[in-house]
Amino acid sequence: MLCVGYDLRSSGAAVSLAERHEDIWAAVGVHPHYADEVASALPRLETELRTLARHPKVVALGETGLDFYRDLSPRPAQRNVFRRQVEVSLELGLPLLVHDRDAHEETLQVLREYYGGRRVSAGADPGTAPGGPERFRVGVMHCFSGDVGLAAACLDLGFHLSFAGPLTYPKSDQARRTAASVPRERLLIETDCPYLAPQSHRGRRNEPALVADVALALAEACGVGPSEIAATTTANARRLLGLG
């Protein structure tokens, strides 16, 4: 399991949890909802993130990005904090976990600034690109909510696409069409718990076990068996997060 921080405090808690459990790993970052809390002290944010991110159980940087749906932080603060975290992820060679809600064009603009010249080269492992002497693992668009066109643009930059509970909702035909269009080696599944519970538990607290519902929905959308999707997405996650 990957336990994802949403601010500096919860990122530290994610690291502590990962330390206590062999099969739990951590991601550290500041969600756009909390960007305003750190926007006035970006050097401190970078220093604390670097310290957390160098822990051996930390395998990704995030969750970071832009959220123009709730706008709980001013948009300039969101943009600045997002960019700084992209820079830290590239500096440390960690994959980036990107949150994008109602901010597709601006999110893509930022990602193109940093990844546009680092596209996956022919023959490279999926989701990796040249990054100096070593390859860096690009990252994942988490809880992907865009259409096929946005998916193609993110894939072109080297990102994986991850799908969650909304894939199971009756009205999520676009999400299922988009998921079916993604190359198998770039697909991931998640819960985003405690939010976005799948249809069978909608309105209740989500939990990691319910990722099985997402796997079933993805398998149906892709026209393959659940065991194949389970094996594929597990292998993709291990490769992206550097877990062997």
N, C-alpha and C positions, 0 to 999 in steps of 0.2 A: 504494500500500500504506500501511496505517496501522500503525506500530510502537508498541506499547503498553507503557508503563512499569508496573512492579509495586512499585517502591519509589523512593526519591529517586535512588539511584545509577543504576538502570536507566532511570529517566526521563531523566536527563541523557544517558545513552548513546543513548537513542532520539532525542533532539534532535540530538545530534552526527551520528547516522546520517542523519537527515532533511536536515541541512545539506549533506551530501555528495551527495545524490541528488535530482534534481528531482521525481521521482514518488513519493518516500517522504515521509510526514507523520508527526507524532508526537502521542501522547497521554501526559500525565504524571499520575501519581497513585500511591497506596499501596494495594495489594491487602490485603484483610482478613487474610491470612496474616501480614503484616508490620506490622499495626497496633500491636502491643505495642512495637515498636521506636521508635515516634514518639509514642505516647500520652502520655508524660510531658512532652513538649515540643511541645504543639500550636501555640503561637504561632510557633515556629521552623518547623514543618511548613507552616503557612500562608504564611509569608514565602518559604520556598524554592519552594513550589508556585507562588506568584504570579510569582516571578522566572522560573521555567521556562516557565510558561504564557503569558507575554507574548511569547515568541519567535514570530516570524512563521510558523514551520513547525509550531507546536503548534495543533491544531484541535479538541482534546477534553480533558476532565479525567477521569482514571481510568487504570487500572481500580480502582474502589473498590466497596465494598458489604459484604455479610455472608456468612460461610461457617461454618455450624454443622455441616457434615459432618466436616471435619477438626479444627476448633476449634484451630488452631495459635496463635491469639491469644485471650486472654480475651474473652468476649463484650462486657463493658462497654467494653473498649478498641476493639473493632471498631465498636461503635455510635458512640462519640465521634469516632473518626477518620472514619467514614463521614459523619457529620453535618457535620463541618468541611469536608470536601471538597465536599459538596453546596453549602455556603455559598460556597466559593470559585468554584465553577463558575457559580453564579448571579451573583455579583459581577462576574465577568469575561465573562459572556455566552457561555460555552463549553458545548457539549453534554456530558452526563454519561454515562460508560460504567459500567454497573452490573453487578456480579458478585453473583449470588444462588444459593447452593447450600444446600438444606435449611433455608432461612430465609425462605420465601416471605412469611409473614404479617408478620414483623418488618420485612423489606425494604419491603413495601408500606406499612406503617405510617409508616416514615420518609419515604418518597416522598410520601405523602399530606400529611404535615405541611408539606412545602415546595412541592408542586405542586398540591395539592388545590384551591386557590383560583385557579389559573392555567391552568385547562383550555383546550383549544383552542376558540376561539370560532368560530361559524358563518362559513364563508367564509375562514377562515385557511388558510395553507399547511399541509399535513400535517406534524405534528410540531413546530409552532410555537405559541406562545401569547403573549398580551399580557405585556409585561415592562417597564413604564414607557414611555418614549418610543419604544422599539424593541421588536421581537419577539425573544425568545430561542428558541434551538433546544434542545428539552428534552433528548433523549438516547436511549440505546439500552439495552435489557435484553440483555446479551451472553450468547451460548450459552444461549438461553432454554430452560428445562427445566420450565416449568409447564404446566398444563392450559388448556383453552379459557377457563375462568372467570378464571384469573389473567391470561391474555393480555388479556381484555377490560378488566380493571381497569387494567392498565398502559397500554393504548391510550387509555383514558379520561383518563389523566393526560398524554397527549401523547407517550408513548414509542414509539420504533420497537422491533421485535423482531428479533433476529439469531439465525440458526440455523447450526450448525456440523456437524462430522463425525458426531455421534450421529444426525442426521437420516437417515443412510444405513444405520444398524444394523438388522438384521432384526426386532428386537423393539421398535423405536421407533415403533410404530403411533400412540401418543398424540401424539408429537412431530409426526408427519406430519399428523394430524388438526388439531392446533393450528395448524400453519403454514398449512394450507389455509383456516383461518378468519380469518386476518389480512388486512386490506385491502392490496391490492398496493402502495399507496404508502407502507406502513409496514414492508415486508419488507426485511431485509438478510441477507447471507451472510458467513461468516468461516471462518477455519481454526482460530483459537486455537492456532496452532502455537507450540511444538513438540508440543503435546498434542492429544488427541482426533482422531487421524488417521481418515479415513473408512474404511469397511469394506474397501476394496481394499488399504489399507495398514495395517490395524489392528495395533497392537502395535509399529509402527515410528514413527520421528520424523515428525511432520507438517511440511508446508512450504506456502508460499503457493500454489504451483501446484495443490495438491489442492483448492482452493476450487471448481474445476470439478466435482468429484464432488458437492459440496454443492449446486451449482446444478442439476445433473441430478436429484438427489433432490427438490429443492424444485419443480422444473418438473413432475415426475411427480405429486407430491402435489397441486399446484394445477391439474393438467390443462391445462397450456400447454406451449409449446415452450421448449427451453433458451435459444434466442436471445432470446425475450421476457423470461424471468427474468433473463438477463444484463443486458439493457438496462434493465429496471426497477430492479434492485437497484443497478446502477451509478449511475443517475440519483438514486435515493434517498440513496445514500452521499454523492454530491457535494452534494446539497441540505443534508443534515444537517450535514456537516462544513464547509459554506461554501466549497466548492471551485469554484463557478460551474457 
